[in-house]
Amino acid sequence: QVQLVESGGGLVQAGGSLRLSCTASARTLTNYGMGWFRQAPGKEREFVAAISWSGDTPWYADSVKGRFTITKDNMRNALYLQMNTLKFEDTAVYYCAKTQRQFALTREADAYDAWGQGTQVTVSS
C-alpha cells in the first residue's frame, strides 16, 4: 500500500507563496493520476488540482486557476503544488492523493484511494 507524505505547509502573509511537496513510498506513482485537495475548518474537503499520470495535463479548481501550479515528477516519485498570490481563503489543511485507477484524471475524491496525512497552510490577511 502506497504511503503519501506532504510537506511544505506553513504560515504566510496574503500575497505570498508556498510550495507543497508530496512523496510516496513503497509504490511507484508513475501510472497514476494525482490530486491535491484541501479542507478548511467547518467546511467539506474540496478539490484543488489534479494532474495526469504523465504530468502533461493539469486540472484546476476555478478558485486557484492562474495562482496554483501542480506538477508531477515520476523520476522522484513526487507531486508538487506551487501556490502563488495566496489569499486568506486558501487557509486549510492540504492533502495529496493518488487515483485508484491507473491513468485516471479526476476531481472526484471518491476516485482516490491513498491520501497523505495533510499539511497546514495558514494565510494571514
C-alpha positions, -999 to 999 in steps of 0.1 A, spaced: 0 0 0 15 33 -10 21 59 17 20 96 9 37 123 29 31 160 24 54 188 34 59 225 28 29 240 46 33 269 70 22 304 78 25 331 51 11 366 45 -15 372 19 1 377 -15 29 353 -6 39 319 -19 44 283 -7 54 251 -24 39 219 -12 55 185 -18 41 150 -17 64 120 -17 54 84 -20 70 53 -5 65 16 -12 50 20 -46 56 40 -78 32 67 -88 42 66 -124 10 52 -139 -14 71 -116 -31 105 -117 -26 126 -86 -45 153 -69 -45 180 -42 -75 186 -20 -80 209 9 -102 212 39 -109 244 59 -123 244 94 -160 237 93 -160 230 56 -161 200 34 -130 187 17 -127 204 -17 -108 197 -49 -78 220 -56 -59 205 -86 -52 172 -104 -27 160 -129 -25 131 -153 -2 101 -148 24 116 -173 23 151 -158 12 166 -191 -24 175 -182 -32 196 -152 -67 205 -140 -76 233 -115 -105 244 -94 -117 278 -106 -107 293 -72 -70 286 -77 -66 288 -115 -38 312 -125 -23 312 -90 -15 275 -83 6 251 -104 5 213 -100 34 193 -112 44 156 -111 79 142 -112 78 105 -119 116 101 -116 114 113 -80 80 97 -73 68 131 -62 40 156 -66 41 193 -61 18 223 -57 33 258 -62 9 283 -46 14 320 -55 -6 351 -46 -21 333 -16 -53 346 -2 -68 343 33 -94 319 19 -67 295 9 -62 287 46 -68 249 50 -52 216 55 -39 204 22 -39 167 12 -23 149 -17 -39 118 -31 -34 90 -57 -61 78 -80 -74 43 -76 -74 35 -113 -42 38 -134 -42 66 -160 -71 84 -144 -76 121 -142 -104 132 -119 -116 158 -94 -138 133 -75 -124 125 -41 -141 91 -42 -118 81 -71 -87 84 -49 -76 55 -27 -45 68 -10 -42 100 10 -15 118 29 -18 130 64 -22 166 54 -2 198 58 -15 230 73 -14 262 52 -23 294 70 -26 327 52 -27 358 73 -46 388 60 
